[in-house]
Amino acid sequence: MDSVAVSIAGGVKYKKINLFLALKIALFFGFFQGFMPMIGFYMGNLFAGFVDDYDHFIAFFILVFLGYKMIKEAKENEFEDEVTDLKNRTLLFLAIATSIDALAVGITFSFQNVDILYAVGLIAIVTFVLCAAGVYIGKFLGGYLESKAEFLGGVILIILGFKILLDGLNLI
């Protein structure tokens, strides 16, 4: 949701944005949001055997921390200020910066029974679609929704963390 929030900010700041630029923004964010969990997944697989007994605690703490961080940033950040221009270099920086948490989520995937190719493909496609829509939402609705997207993403990560913990403790 942080990528969507930055996409909304791009639409807010650049009112004359066109379809090509909206798709370019969505492609940068979609690619990195899909690529980073794959890297995290393979990193996690390197040490997954050592943490089998408490992997659900690790996943829980990572997801709750990231969710809390997203909620906190939703209250503090002005995403419009982060979007200084829409050149490839800036988009690359923003795409990497907003997908670092996806790397950590990928690590949690290695502790679960996740089809990683399906998961990263789905993440990339959903991010692409939401970011393309986010640009136009920002263009037409202004900055009202950007912090709400970040907040919602944080809440979803926290809920997912609790689900993994409860599942790992065999409580659900």
Disulfide bonds with the S-S distance in Angstrom:
none
